[in-house]
Every structure is written in structure tokens, then in C-alpha cells.
Amino acid sequence: MGCCCGKSKAVSPTAKSNPYKSITPQTARPDSARLTAAPAPEQDYSALQRFTKIGLSPTNPLQLIQGYQKEPLGTLEEALQPVDSKIDHLSHYVQEAKTKCHFPSEHGLTRDESAAIYIYTMKWNNRYVNDQLHKAWASGDQSQIRSWFRYLKLLKTALDKLPTTTTGIWQGTNYDERLNEKLSSSAAPIFTQLASCAPNDDEIRSYLQKYGGQKTMLVSYEAVNGKNVTGYTASKSQEIIMWPGMKLGVSKYAVVDANGSVVAHLVKKIEPPKQVKIKRPPSEKHFVCPNPNCGNRCRGNHKPQHCYGFSYLVHHCHHHCGPVNSCARCYNDCCDLRQCHKCENRFCDKCCLK
């Protein structure tokens, strides 16, 4: 029988487990769940690409579109229907333009007018509607540009409702020797073309230096009545559209850096008014008797062609009538003589009308 007083071994207390402690081992976060910086949004260069298409012509582009203003004003579908076969999926992009264009307009443009501006600046498959328009214009063939008359009428109607810029507007391009010759020559005429411009040269300069080269050409237009289409285009850039046909002159031309970059300032050329020669009616002459002893004369207070103081004698014989038909002063034979009522001498018009 064992003794209850015997020694027993001490048993260390069992530690209590934490019921809130997770027994799942920590695992690494998968790569897909890691936070990464969002890519920078791709910059829209479509407007800048339009700004690099220099809008200058040696001839007046309006000569090819004479009569476009007589076209009826209709919808955008009707305006572009004549060129539908030249542009793939045009009807789809017309509907897209009418959906995305700025409407209602605070400037009073209709949906079709606003869409006419929008589709002019739309880009798809790296092409624009205006590419086809300018291609037809550059052909110099009125039969090709005529199919664009209704669209030009709609576009011009829209632009006329927008505010006109009062400051200089800009375009730019990589250095072009032919363009440089045109701008540096004061003899060659320069006209505006339908073209897009920027309100300043900063973005154009940076774009050209980044994607073109260090040698650039910047062109400023002043007083060309450009229309501010900002908010009506397919891009977010500020944009001004310049209408064709304005004659320009170079007000300033300068090489601005060691690379040979050029800046040219063009301004509307004001032609001197044409001098019109006004044909004045011949002044009224009056009978004055050349005979110094006579003194007979017309006092001049009468209606035109009613001079008095003489009788008008008509004679058509030149060869045998003798001195009776010669002037009493110059003695030349005359068919028509005037006989003084006082001294009755006969005189030619040259001698007696003063």
C-alpha cells in the first residue's frame, strides 16, 4: 500500500494556445496582385500632325471651288454622299461624328454643322477625311474637287458661326528648301489653303524636334480670320481652322538658330485700291465770235447744247464751192460752219467755240 505522503514529480504547466493566432504560414503575394504604376496615357498627336501640313499655295485655291456656295445646305450624310465610294466605311464614321460632336452648341451650330468640323479632324486607319479633300484640291482638276462642294458649303457655314481669332496662329514643318525659297522671295504670290493651326508655336516646335529634326520651319499667320474650333474637333488640343484664298505677304523672315531653323511671319496683304479712270463729260463750250470788231458771244446761261449767237450751217461739198465754205479766221475748208448773227462771218468750231 503506498503512502500518500510520498514525493511526486512536478509537472510544468502546459502553455495555453492562442485561439486567435493563425496557423497558416505566411505566403508571398503573387506578382499579379502587386501594385504597379499605371502607364502614362498615350499623347494624342493627331492635331499636331495637322499643324505640320503647311497651308500655303502659289495660286488662289478659291478659283477651283467657284460656285460651291450655291450648293444646297443639307445633312452631313448628303454632303459626303458624292465621295462615299472614295472612303471606306464612311457612313459609319459619319454616324460616329454626329454622335460624338459638340452638340448642343453655344454658338448656334446644328448637329450636322458641328459634325462637319468633327469629321474633318477625325482620324482612322491613320487617315483623315481632309486627306482626301486636299488630294482632290491638289489635283488642280475641278471635276475632282466638285464632289466636295456640298461638304465645303456645310463646313463653311459651321465655321462662320464660330469666333474669329485676333492673334497670330502657327504651323510648322521640318526644313523644306522649296518652302524656304517661297517664303524668302517677295516676288512669288502666296495664298492660304484650308488648314489647321495652333494658337502658339511651343508644342509644334517640341514635336518637330522630337520626331523630325533640329532644323525646322515655323510659320505664323496674322489677320487671316482663322476660326477657333477648339471643343468641336476630335482631339482635345486647341485648334484654329484657316479658310483658303487670302493673299499673304511676308512681314518678317529670320534664321533663328545655329541649325538654320527658320521663322516666318505672314500677314494679310492689303492690295492698293485700283485707280478707276472716270470719264468726265466734255465741258460745255460757247460761241465767241473771233472777229475782234464784232464782240458777239454767247453768255452761257442756257441749257446744254443750246448755245446761241450764231446760225449752224451744214455743207457737205469740199471740192468746188470756193471761199464761201472756208473759215473766216483759219481759212480752212469746212463742211460745218457757224455764222455769227452780228457780223455774219462764218467760222469753224475750232475757232469760234471757247
VOPAGU-2260 file (C-alpha; in pm, 1 decimal, decimal comma):
REM VOPAGU-2260
SITE   aa  ch    i         X         Y         Z
SITE  MET   A    0       0,0       0,0       0,0
SITE  GLY   A    1     156,0     314,9     -99,6
SITE  CYS   A    2     198,6     608,6     117,4
SITE  CYS   A    3       3,7     912,4      33,5
SITE  CYS   A    4     283,5    1126,2     164,7
SITE  GLY   A    5     533,8    1013,7     -89,3
SITE  LYS   A    6     703,3    1271,5    -320,9
SITE  SER   A    7     566,6    1314,7    -665,1
SITE  LYS   A    8     731,4    1479,1    -963,0
SITE  ALA   A    9     627,2    1835,4   -1050,2
SITE  VAL   A   10     473,9    1866,9   -1388,2
SITE  SER   A   11     528,0    2200,3   -1566,9
SITE  PRO   A   12     201,7    2365,2   -1670,9
SITE  THR   A   13     100,7    2336,8   -2029,2
SITE  ALA   A   14     100,7    2670,6   -2209,8
SITE  LYS   A   15    -240,6    2782,1   -2335,8
SITE  SER   A   16    -265,0    2813,3   -2704,2
SITE  ASN   A   17    -379,1    3146,7   -2857,9
SITE  PRO   A   18    -703,5    3072,6   -3034,6
SITE  TYR   A   19    -664,6    3386,0   -3245,4
SITE  LYS   A   20    -323,3    3301,6   -3381,9
SITE  SER   A   21    -333,6    3179,5   -3740,7
SITE  ILE   A   22    -163,5    2854,4   -3804,8
SITE  THR   A   23    -149,4    2923,9   -4179,3
SITE  PRO   A   24     205,1    3005,4   -4278,3
SITE  GLN   A   25     261,1    3347,6   -4442,5
SITE  THR   A   26     285,4    3326,3   -4817,8
SITE  ALA   A   27     426,8    3574,7   -5067,9
SITE  ARG   A   28     183,6    3796,6   -5263,6
SITE  PRO   A   29     151,6    3678,6   -5620,6
SITE  ASP   A   30     303,1    3902,3   -5886,5
SITE  SER   A   31     -36,6    3968,8   -6034,2
SITE  ALA   A   32    -150,4    4128,5   -5712,9
SITE  ARG   A   33     144,3    4362,7   -5677,1
SITE  LEU   A   34      70,2    4728,6   -5726,2
SITE  THR   A   35     229,3    4872,5   -6037,7
SITE  ALA   A   36     228,7    5227,9   -6167,6
SITE  ALA   A   37     -39,2    5293,7   -6429,2
SITE  PRO   A   38     105,5    5355,6   -6773,9
SITE  ALA   A   39     104,9    5716,7   -6884,5
SITE  PRO   A   40    -178,8    5789,7   -7122,8
SITE  GLU   A   41     -69,2    5796,3   -7483,9
SITE  GLN   A   42     -43,9    6152,1   -7610,0
SITE  ASP   A   43    -272,6    6247,4   -7894,1
SITE  TYR   A   44     -56,4    6377,0   -8175,2
SITE  SER   A   45    -331,7    6389,2   -8437,3
SITE  ALA   A   46    -377,9    6766,2   -8403,3
SITE  LEU   A   47      -2,9    6827,0   -8414,3
SITE  GLN   A   48      17,9    6621,4   -8731,6
SITE  ARG   A   49    -242,2    6851,9   -8887,0
SITE  PHE   A   50     -44,6    7156,2   -8773,9
SITE  THR   A   51     256,9    7034,3   -8973,2
SITE  LYS   A   52      70,6    7042,7   -9306,1
SITE  ILE   A   53     163,5    7391,0   -9422,7
SITE  GLY   A   54    -139,0    7568,5   -9569,9
SITE  LEU   A   55      19,1    7778,0   -9845,1
SITE  SER   A   56     -39,8    7784,9  -10220,3
SITE  PRO   A   57     117,8    7982,5  -10508,3
SITE  THR   A   58    -228,1    8016,0  -10666,9
SITE  ASN   A   59    -562,8    8109,0  -10520,1
SITE  PRO   A   60    -738,9    7783,7  -10415,1
SITE  LEU   A   61   -1079,4    7954,0  -10434,7
SITE  GLN   A   62   -1057,8    7953,4  -10812,9
SITE  LEU   A   63   -1112,3    7575,4  -10812,4
SITE  ILE   A   64   -1422,2    7587,5  -10591,4
SITE  GLN   A   65   -1608,7    7873,8  -10752,9
SITE  GLY   A   66   -1979,6    7807,2  -10716,7
SITE  TYR   A   67   -1967,0    7590,3  -10403,1
SITE  GLN   A   68   -2168,8    7848,5  -10209,9
SITE  LYS   A   69   -2464,2    7790,1  -10442,0
SITE  GLU   A   70   -2493,4    7429,6  -10324,1
SITE  PRO   A   71   -2794,7    7348,7  -10102,6
SITE  LEU   A   72   -2730,0    7318,4   -9731,1
SITE  GLY   A   73   -2818,0    6967,1   -9611,4
SITE  THR   A   74   -2715,7    6694,8   -9369,6
SITE  LEU   A   75   -2364,4    6558,0   -9330,6
SITE  GLU   A   76   -2476,8    6234,5   -9498,0
SITE  GLU   A   77   -2597,2    6429,4   -9801,0
SITE  ALA   A   78   -2284,7    6647,2   -9806,9
SITE  LEU   A   79   -2046,4    6348,0   -9817,5
SITE  GLN   A   80   -2258,5    6117,2  -10032,3
SITE  PRO   A   81   -2072,3    6219,0  -10356,0
SITE  VAL   A   82   -1741,6    6092,6  -10206,3
SITE  ASP   A   83   -1879,2    5785,2  -10029,6
SITE  SER   A   84   -1712,9    5547,8  -10277,9
SITE  LYS   A   85   -1371,0    5705,9  -10217,3
SITE  ILE   A   86   -1359,5    5649,9   -9839,5
SITE  ASP   A   87   -1407,6    5306,5   -9681,8
SITE  HIS   A   88   -1681,0    5277,6   -9417,9
SITE  LEU   A   89   -1757,9    5648,0   -9447,7
SITE  SER   A   90   -2120,9    5609,1   -9338,5
SITE  HIS   A   91   -2004,6    5450,8   -9010,9
SITE  TYR   A   92   -1773,3    5742,3   -8935,4
SITE  VAL   A   93   -2039,1    5994,3   -9028,2
SITE  GLN   A   94   -2264,3    5845,9   -8760,3
SITE  GLU   A   95   -1976,2    5843,1   -8513,3
SITE  ALA   A   96   -1909,4    6210,2   -8583,9
SITE  LYS   A   97   -2275,2    6300,6   -8534,8
SITE  THR   A   98   -2277,6    6110,3   -8204,4
SITE  LYS   A   99   -1952,7    6249,8   -8060,7
SITE  CYS   A  100   -1962,9    6606,1   -8195,8
SITE  HIS   A  101   -2014,5    6906,4   -7970,3
SITE  PHE   A  102   -2390,5    6949,6   -7961,0
SITE  PRO   A  103   -2590,2    7141,2   -7845,1
SITE  SER   A  104   -2362,4    7424,7   -7946,2
SITE  GLU   A  105   -2333,1    7752,9   -7759,0
SITE  HIS   A  106   -2251,8    7912,6   -8095,0
SITE  GLY   A  107   -2572,7    7802,4   -8263,3
SITE  LEU   A  108   -2430,8    7524,0   -8481,6
SITE  THR   A  109   -2665,1    7246,8   -8588,6
SITE  ARG   A  110   -2565,9    6887,0   -8522,6
SITE  ASP   A  111   -2467,5    6840,2   -8887,6
SITE  GLU   A  112   -2259,1    7157,4   -8890,0
SITE  SER   A  113   -2078,5    7055,0   -8571,0
SITE  ALA   A  114   -2025,2    6703,9   -8709,4
SITE  ALA   A  115   -1878,1    6852,0   -9029,6
SITE  ILE   A  116   -1597,4    7003,5   -8819,8
SITE  TYR   A  117   -1557,5    6689,4   -8610,5
SITE  ILE   A  118   -1521,8    6453,6   -8907,7
SITE  TYR   A  119   -1272,4    6693,2   -9070,5
SITE  THR   A  120   -1041,8    6624,9   -8773,7
SITE  MET   A  121   -1127,7    6254,0   -8724,8
SITE  LYS   A  122    -852,1    6001,7   -8782,1
SITE  TRP   A  123    -899,1    5634,1   -8860,8
SITE  ASN   A  124    -658,0    5384,9   -9012,1
SITE  ASN   A  125    -403,2    5667,5   -8994,3
SITE  ARG   A  126    -606,4    5874,8   -9240,8
SITE  TYR   A  127    -836,6    6173,8   -9230,4
SITE  VAL   A  128   -1134,2    6288,4   -9436,3
SITE  ASN   A  129    -937,4    6603,0   -9507,1
SITE  ASP   A  130    -662,1    6392,1   -9667,4
SITE  GLN   A  131    -899,3    6300,0   -9949,5
SITE  LEU   A  132   -1029,4    6657,0   -9970,7
SITE  HIS   A  133    -681,1    6805,3  -10004,5
SITE  LYS   A  134    -580,8    6535,8  -10251,4
SITE  ALA   A  135    -867,7    6640,6  -10478,2
SITE  TRP   A  136    -779,3    7007,3  -10428,7
SITE  ALA   A  137    -411,5    6949,4  -10508,9
SITE  SER   A  138    -500,6    6775,9  -10835,3
SITE  GLY   A  139    -599,6    7112,2  -10983,9
SITE  ASP   A  140    -891,8    6935,2  -11154,1
SITE  GLN   A  141   -1224,7    7099,7  -11078,0
SITE  SER   A  142   -1411,2    6781,4  -11172,1
SITE  GLN   A  143   -1243,7    6608,0  -10875,3
SITE  ILE   A  144   -1297,4    6884,0  -10622,1
SITE  ARG   A  145   -1655,7    6942,7  -10733,4
SITE  SER   A  146   -1774,2    6629,8  -10549,6
SITE  TRP   A  147   -1673,7    6806,5  -10227,3
SITE  PHE   A  148   -1877,4    7124,7  -10290,1
SITE  ARG   A  149   -2169,8    7030,6  -10064,0
SITE  TYR   A  150   -1937,8    6937,9   -9777,2
SITE  LEU   A  151   -1742,3    7262,6   -9818,8
SITE  LYS   A  152   -2069,4    7456,9   -9805,1
SITE  LEU   A  153   -2165,7    7280,3   -9479,4
SITE  LEU   A  154   -1818,1    7325,5   -9329,0
SITE  LYS   A  155   -1800,8    7696,2   -9420,7
SITE  THR   A  156   -2147,1    7755,7   -9275,9
SITE  ALA   A  157   -2030,8    7598,3   -8948,9
SITE  LEU   A  158   -1705,4    7795,0   -8934,8
SITE  ASP   A  159   -1881,0    8125,7   -8999,9
SITE  LYS   A  160   -2068,7    8083,4   -8670,7
SITE  LEU   A  161   -1753,5    8041,2   -8462,1
SITE  PRO   A  162   -1537,5    8316,8   -8309,8
SITE  THR   A  163   -1257,9    8465,3   -8519,0
SITE  THR   A  164    -906,2    8468,1   -8372,7
SITE  THR   A  165    -741,6    8806,1   -8338,9
SITE  THR   A  166    -390,5    8684,5   -8253,5
SITE  GLY   A  167    -128,5    8505,1   -8461,6
SITE  ILE   A  168    -170,7    8134,2   -8533,5
SITE  TRP   A  169     101,4    7880,7   -8613,2
SITE  GLN   A  170     208,4    7589,0   -8828,1
SITE  GLY   A  171     543,8    7417,0   -8857,7
SITE  THR   A  172     734,1    7155,5   -9055,5
SITE  ASN   A  173    1077,6    7009,0   -9099,6
SITE  TYR   A  174    1303,3    7228,2   -9307,9
SITE  ASP   A  175    1183,9    7238,1   -9669,1
SITE  GLU   A  176    1405,7    7405,5   -9927,1
SITE  ARG   A  177    1120,0    7476,1  -10170,8
SITE  LEU   A  178     909,1    7629,9   -9896,5
SITE  ASN   A  179    1206,8    7832,6   -9780,8
SITE  GLU   A  180    1255,4    7974,3  -10132,0
SITE  LYS   A  181     887,5    8063,3  -10148,8
SITE  LEU   A  182     892,1    8243,8   -9813,7
SITE  SER   A  183    1218,9    8426,0   -9872,4
SITE  SER   A  184    1108,2    8557,5  -10211,9
SITE  SER   A  185     892,9    8868,4  -10213,4
SITE  ALA   A  186     802,2    8823,1  -10578,8
SITE  ALA   A  187     609,8    8494,5  -10557,7
SITE  PRO   A  188     241,2    8527,9  -10458,1
SITE  ILE   A  189     123,7    8329,7  -10152,5
SITE  PHE   A  190    -235,6    8230,5  -10069,3
SITE  THR   A  191    -383,0    8048,7   -9770,7
SITE  GLN   A  192    -519,6    7696,3   -9803,5
SITE  LEU   A  193    -777,7    7519,8   -9588,2
SITE  ALA   A  194    -557,5    7422,0   -9293,7
SITE  SER   A  195    -538,5    7361,4   -8918,0
SITE  CYS   A  196    -323,6    7584,0   -8697,8
SITE  ALA   A  197    -219,3    7606,7   -8333,4
SITE  PRO   A  198    -258,8    7917,0   -8115,2
SITE  ASN   A  199     115,9    7914,1   -8034,2
SITE  ASP   A  200     437,0    7752,6   -8155,1
SITE  ASP   A  201     556,1    7576,2   -7836,5
SITE  GLU   A  202     400,0    7233,2   -7893,2
SITE  ILE   A  203     479,9    7235,1   -8264,6
SITE  ARG   A  204     844,7    7316,9   -8202,2
SITE  SER   A  205     879,3    7039,7   -7941,5
SITE  TYR   A  206     700,4    6786,5   -8160,5
SITE  LEU   A  207     918,9    6860,8   -8462,3
SITE  GLN   A  208    1242,1    6844,4   -8265,1
SITE  LYS   A  209    1136,5    6513,2   -8108,8
SITE  TYR   A  210    1015,7    6337,8   -8422,7
SITE  GLY   A  211    1167,0    6535,5   -8707,3
SITE  GLY   A  212    1498,0    6704,7   -8656,6
SITE  GLN   A  213    1669,9    7009,0   -8516,9
SITE  LYS   A  214    1627,0    7213,8   -8835,2
SITE  THR   A  215    1267,6    7332,1   -8850,8
SITE  MET   A  216    1045,0    7591,4   -9011,3
SITE  LEU   A  217     775,7    7773,4   -8817,0
SITE  VAL   A  218     514,7    7986,4   -8991,6
SITE  SER   A  219     296,9    8246,1   -8820,4
SITE  TYR   A  220     -23,3    8382,1   -8977,3
SITE  GLU   A  221    -169,1    8713,1   -8868,6
SITE  ALA   A  222    -503,0    8873,3   -8956,2
SITE  VAL   A  223    -621,1    8573,8   -9161,1
SITE  ASN   A  224    -964,5    8543,3   -8993,5
SITE  GLY   A  225    -893,6    8196,1   -8852,2
SITE  LYS   A  226   -1188,4    8026,3   -8681,9
SITE  ASN   A  227   -1145,9    7881,4   -8332,8
SITE  VAL   A  228   -1276,4    7522,1   -8344,8
SITE  THR   A  229   -1148,9    7423,0   -8000,2
SITE  GLY   A  230   -1402,1    7185,2   -7842,9
SITE  TYR   A  231   -1552,4    7094,1   -8180,3
SITE  THR   A  232   -1271,4    6867,5   -8302,5
SITE  ALA   A  233   -1189,2    6501,0   -8242,8
SITE  SER   A  234    -888,5    6595,0   -8025,4
SITE  LYS   A  235    -850,5    6793,6   -7704,5
SITE  SER   A  236    -593,6    7034,5   -7846,9
SITE  GLN   A  237    -667,5    7398,0   -7914,9
SITE  GLU   A  238    -713,7    7437,7   -8288,1
SITE  ILE   A  239    -789,3    7709,1   -8541,7
SITE  ILE   A  240    -901,3    7641,7   -8898,7
SITE  MET   A  241    -784,7    7880,8   -9169,1
SITE  TRP   A  242   -1004,5    7924,3   -9477,6
SITE  PRO   A  243    -839,5    7935,0   -9822,5
SITE  GLY   A  244    -799,3    8225,4  -10062,1
SITE  MET   A  245    -642,6    8503,8   -9857,6
SITE  LYS   A  246    -338,4    8664,8  -10017,6
SITE  LEU   A  247     -40,8    8693,9   -9783,3
SITE  GLY   A  248     280,4    8885,8   -9760,5
SITE  VAL   A  249     594,3    8805,7   -9558,5
SITE  SER   A  250     628,5    9067,0   -9285,1
SITE  LYS   A  251     930,6    8907,5   -9115,2
SITE  TYR   A  252    1168,8    8625,0   -9203,0
SITE  ALA   A  253    1458,5    8514,9   -8985,6
SITE  VAL   A  254    1703,9    8230,2   -8926,2
SITE  VAL   A  255    1677,9    8174,0   -8551,9
SITE  ASP   A  256    1944,7    7920,7   -8451,1
SITE  ALA   A  257    2273,7    7759,4   -8548,2
SITE  ASN   A  258    2089,7    7469,0   -8711,5
SITE  GLY   A  259    1939,7    7701,8   -8970,8
SITE  SER   A  260    1583,4    7688,3   -8839,9
SITE  VAL   A  261    1355,3    7949,9   -8989,3
SITE  VAL   A  262    1063,5    8152,0   -8852,1
SITE  ALA   A  263     844,6    8339,6   -9099,7
SITE  HIS   A  264     562,4    8577,8   -9013,0
SITE  LEU   A  265     292,3    8613,1   -9276,6
SITE  VAL   A  266      20,7    8875,2   -9276,3
SITE  LYS   A  267    -280,7    8951,4   -9489,9
SITE  LYS   A  268    -168,3    9151,8   -9788,4
SITE  ILE   A  269    -374,6    9462,2   -9845,5
SITE  GLU   A  270    -385,0    9542,9  -10211,9
SITE  PRO   A  271    -390,2    9912,2  -10305,1
SITE  PRO   A  272    -725,2   10014,9  -10446,4
SITE  LYS   A  273    -741,3   10007,9  -10820,7
SITE  GLN   A  274    -749,9   10353,2  -10973,4
SITE  VAL   A  275   -1058,2   10381,2  -11186,8
SITE  LYS   A  276   -1047,1   10645,9  -11452,0
SITE  ILE   A  277   -1371,9   10835,3  -11452,8
SITE  LYS   A  278   -1464,7   10965,8  -11791,1
SITE  ARG   A  279   -1586,7   11315,7  -11739,4
SITE  PRO   A  280   -1819,5   11461,6  -11993,5
SITE  PRO   A  281   -1655,7   11727,5  -12210,2
SITE  SER   A  282   -1701,3   12072,9  -12070,6
SITE  GLU   A  283   -1961,5   12287,1  -12244,8
SITE  LYS   A  284   -1816,5   12530,1  -12496,8
SITE  HIS   A  285   -1984,3   12851,5  -12603,7
SITE  PHE   A  286   -1979,2   13060,2  -12920,4
SITE  VAL   A  287   -1737,6   13352,5  -12917,0
SITE  CYS   A  288   -1702,4   13543,8  -13244,4
SITE  PRO   A  289   -1331,0   13556,1  -13339,0
SITE  ASN   A  290   -1383,1   13890,9  -13521,9
SITE  PRO   A  291   -1219,3   14147,9  -13291,8
SITE  ASN   A  292   -1453,0   14419,8  -13424,3
SITE  CYS   A  293   -1768,5   14220,2  -13351,9
SITE  GLY   A  294   -1779,9   14123,3  -12984,1
SITE  ASN   A  295   -2076,1   13889,0  -13027,6
SITE  ARG   A  296   -2071,8   13596,9  -12787,6
SITE  CYS   A  297   -2293,9   13351,9  -12600,6
SITE  ARG   A  298   -2333,3   13442,9  -12235,1
SITE  GLY   A  299   -2359,0   13072,9  -12137,3
SITE  ASN   A  300   -2677,1   13085,0  -11930,8
SITE  HIS   A  301   -2865,0   12822,3  -12128,9
SITE  LYS   A  302   -2932,3   12451,0  -12139,9
SITE  PRO   A  303   -2652,6   12219,3  -12268,9
SITE  GLN   A  304   -2623,8   12209,6  -12645,8
SITE  HIS   A  305   -2836,6   12521,9  -12683,1
SITE  CYS   A  306   -2565,4   12781,1  -12739,6
SITE  TYR   A  307   -2684,9   13097,1  -12921,8
SITE  GLY   A  308   -2538,8   13392,7  -13111,3
SITE  PHE   A  309   -2486,9   13208,8  -13441,5
SITE  SER   A  310   -2658,7   13002,6  -13707,9
SITE  TYR   A  311   -2533,3   12649,7  -13773,1
SITE  LEU   A  312   -2464,3   12591,0  -14142,6
SITE  VAL   A  313   -2417,4   12241,1  -14279,0
SITE  HIS   A  314   -2242,6   12191,4  -14609,4
SITE  HIS   A  315   -2110,9   11863,3  -14746,4
SITE  CYS   A  316   -1922,6   11984,8  -15055,2
SITE  HIS   A  317   -1542,2   12002,0  -15027,9
SITE  HIS   A  318   -1414,9   12050,0  -15381,5
SITE  HIS   A  319   -1559,8   12344,3  -15578,9
SITE  CYS   A  320   -1755,8   12581,4  -15363,3
SITE  GLY   A  321   -1469,3   12819,8  -15301,0
SITE  PRO   A  322   -1420,2   13056,7  -15008,4
SITE  VAL   A  323   -1786,6   13060,0  -14913,0
SITE  ASN   A  324   -1724,7   12742,0  -14712,0
SITE  SER   A  325   -1391,7   12833,8  -14558,1
SITE  CYS   A  326   -1341,5   12961,1  -14203,5
SITE  ALA   A  327   -1303,7   13340,0  -14192,6
SITE  ARG   A  328   -1023,9   13306,2  -13942,2
SITE  CYS   A  329    -813,8   12994,7  -14029,0
SITE  TYR   A  330    -928,8   12982,5  -14394,4
SITE  ASN   A  331    -968,8   12603,5  -14386,0
SITE  ASP   A  332   -1248,1   12448,9  -14589,6
SITE  CYS   A  333   -1510,1   12302,3  -14356,7
SITE  CYS   A  334   -1834,3   12114,0  -14401,5
SITE  ASP   A  335   -1991,8   12263,4  -14088,1
SITE  LEU   A  336   -1963,6   12635,3  -14009,4
SITE  ARG   A  337   -2120,1   12868,6  -13759,3
SITE  GLN   A  338   -2231,2   13210,1  -13893,1
SITE  CYS   A  339   -2223,9   13497,7  -13646,5
SITE  HIS   A  340   -2559,7   13675,6  -13612,5
SITE  LYS   A  341   -2388,3   14012,7  -13579,0
SITE  CYS   A  342   -2101,8   14027,6  -13832,6
SITE  GLU   A  343   -2228,5   13733,1  -14043,3
SITE  ASN   A  344   -1880,3   13585,6  -14077,1
SITE  ARG   A  345   -1852,8   13209,4  -14084,1
SITE  PHE   A  346   -1616,1   13018,4  -13852,2
SITE  CYS   A  347   -1521,9   12657,3  -13784,6
SITE  ASP   A  348   -1584,0   12504,3  -13439,0
SITE  LYS   A  349   -1218,3   12515,8  -13350,4
SITE  CYS   A  350   -1202,4   12891,1  -13399,3
SITE  CYS   A  351   -1533,9   13003,8  -13252,2
SITE  LEU   A  352   -1616,1   12766,5  -12959,6
SITE  LYS   A  353   -1439,8   12856,6  -12636,8
